Amino acid sequence: MDTLWTVFKAIFFPPRLPAASEPPEGWPPEGSVSFIHSAPMGAPLTGYIKCEFSSNWDENDFRLVEPCLEIMEQLCGTRQVLTKIMSKREYSEKTRQHPAPFTVRYREFLRHTKPTLSTYTKDERTLEILTEGFDQNIFWAENSDAGDYCFFEFYVLPDFPTHVDAQAASESAAAKKCDLKFDLAQYGPCALYVTLNPKTVDVAALQEIVAAVCKKNNILLQNPPQS
């Protein structure tokens, strides 16, 4: 029983990183977050900038998931968004029967509930969905399926040309033709990675949105001092 309780606590209540008795000078207080961006990247995303929204202390700070979703929702607006879901669940070769991946089951669910929504499946482990604006329901639907492990990528596509279906949008994203890309890390360190084209995305406006979301959620946004 003690072993089961230990495993349960380790999964659902990961320990916080202990506060340092003498944190580095000027380091933001515990519970704060940062939004840091890098210099322009090289190939294959030459000129793009990568930003990271994460905790300054506890890398397993899962309270950031909701603010991350809010940031994405505001940045996407009513633009065309391609959501790419990749199932990573593995089965033993000895397992003769196993359930279909979430990506397959969710595609069938959408086919019956939202038949006009465009989806694209290159294989059974990958599902891509084209929506207008960011749809949180897709993210939370997968999170209700504890039996699968899925990773998400979100692509905000240019206003022109307009993509008629998810396959065309997928090909555009694969060719690096997007204004924004989001990677929401929820397994292990919790963070939102934003890759943007500074020629089409206002970095200052993006930072203002992040600051406004943090203020709304009573989270202190303060970047650590540069080393």
N, C-alpha and C positions, 0 to 999 in steps of 0.2 A: 504494500500500500504506500509506504514511504517513497519507494522508487517511482511509482506512478505519479505521486504528487510532485516530486522533484521534476519529472519530465514535463508535467502540465505547467508548472510555474516557469520553466525555462522557455516553453513555447509561447505562452500567452502573457507572461509578465517578465519580459527580459529585463535584467538588471540595468539600472542607469550607470553611466560611467561616474565614478566617484569624483566629487569636486576636488580639484587640486588645492592643497593647503596654501600654496603660493603660486597662483596662476601667473602666466607671463604678464608683464606690465602692459596695461592698456587693453587686455583681453576683455571682450564683451561678457556681461554677467550670465550666469547659468539660466537656461531657459530661452536665450536669445537665438536668433537665426541670422543667416547672412545670405546675400545675393551677390555673387562674384562672377565677373566675366573675364574671359581670356583674350589674348591678342588674336588677330585673324588667323584662321587655320590654314593648313596646307591641303594638298590633294587627299581625298577626292572632293572635299568641300572647301576648295580654295576661296579665301576671303570671308568665309562664314565665321561667326563668333559663337563660342559656347559659353553658356552661363550655368551656374549651379545655385540652386536654392536649397539650403540644408541647415541643420542645427549646428551651433557653435560648440555644443557639448556632447549631447547624447545622440549618437548616430542612429539609434533605434527609436527616435522620437516620432512615433506614428501619429501624433496629433497633427503632423504636418500634411497628412494625406488630404484632408478636406481643404485647407488653404491652397494646396497644389492644384486641386481640381478647380477651385474658384479662379485661380490665376489663368489656367488654360481656357476656361469658359469665357473669361473676359477678353483674352487675347484673340480667341477664335472669332468671336462675334457671330456674324451670319455668313462667314466665309465657308467655302467647301472644305471639309475636313475628312481625311482618310484615316480611319482607325485600323491598325494592324495588330491582330492578336495571334500570338505564337504559343502553342501548347508544348510544354516541355515534359509532360508526364511520360515516364518510361515503365515498361512492363517486362517481367522476366520472360525469357524465351520459353520457359516451361508453362507459362500461363496460356492455356488454350483459348479461353474466352475472357474478354475484358470489355468494359464499356468504351464506346467511341469517345474520342477526345472532345473536350468542351467546344472546340471550334466547329466540329461537325454537328453536335447537338444544338448549338446556338444558331447555326445557319438554318437548320430545319425549323427551329422555333420562329425565327424571323420570317422564313418563307410562308408560314401560316398566319403569323400575326401582323407582319408588315410587308406584304408581298410587293409593294412598290419601292421598297428600300433596296438599293443596289448593293450586292455583295459579290465578292470574288474569292474563289478558293483555288490556289495553285496546287495545294496538296491538303491532306486531311488535318495537318497540324497548323495550318495557317489560314486565317480568315481575315479578309479586308472588307471594311464597310465604309461606304461613302455617305456622309450626312451633311446637312446644312447646319453649321455651328457644331459645338462640342456637345456630345450626348453622354452625360454621366451615367445613364442607365446601363450603357454597355459595360462600363467599368464595374459597377456594383453587381451586375448580373453574373460576371465571372467570379467575383468575390463570394458569391453565395454558393459556389461550387467548390467545397473544400477538398474534393478528391482530385482536382487538377491543379497544375502550376502553369500559369500563363504570364507572358510578358507582353507589354503594350508598347507600341510606337504610334505617335499621332503626328500627322503631317497637315499643316495648313497650306493649302494650295493657292497659287496666284489667282487674282480675280479674272484674269484672261490668260489662256482660253478657259471657258467653262467645260468641265468634264461631264460627259453624258452618263458614264457608268463607273463602277468601282475598278474595273480592269484598266480602263484608260487612266484613271487616277493613280492606280498602282504603278503603271508604266512611267508616269510622270514623276512620281516620288522616287522610283528606282533610278531615274536619270538625274536625280538631285535637283529637280525643278520644283522647289517648294520655298516658301518664305520663312516658315518656322517648322521645327521638328521638336516634339516633346518626348522625353523618355522619363517615365515615372517609376522610380525604383521603390519597391515595396517589400522585397525579400532581402533581409539583411539591412544595410544602411538605407534609411528612408531619405530620398532626395528627388528633386525635380531638375532634370537637365534640359536646358533650352538651347537649341542650335538655331541661329537666325542669320538671315541675309541682311547685313547692315544697309545695303542699298535700297531695300524695300521695307525694312522694319525700323521704326524710330526707337532706338535703345533707351533714350531718356523717358519716352512715354511708357515703355515696358517697365522701367524701374519705378515709375510713379504708380503703375497698377500693382506691382508687388508690394510697395509701401502701403498702399490703401488697403489691400487685403490683409496685411499683417496688422494694421491698426484696427480694422474691423474685428479681427479675432483676438485682440489684446495680446499680440506677440511682438516683442521688441525686435526690430530689424536693425542690426548693427554689425557691420563687417569688421573682422579682426584686423589689427594693424598689419601692414605689409611687412614681410620679412626682408 
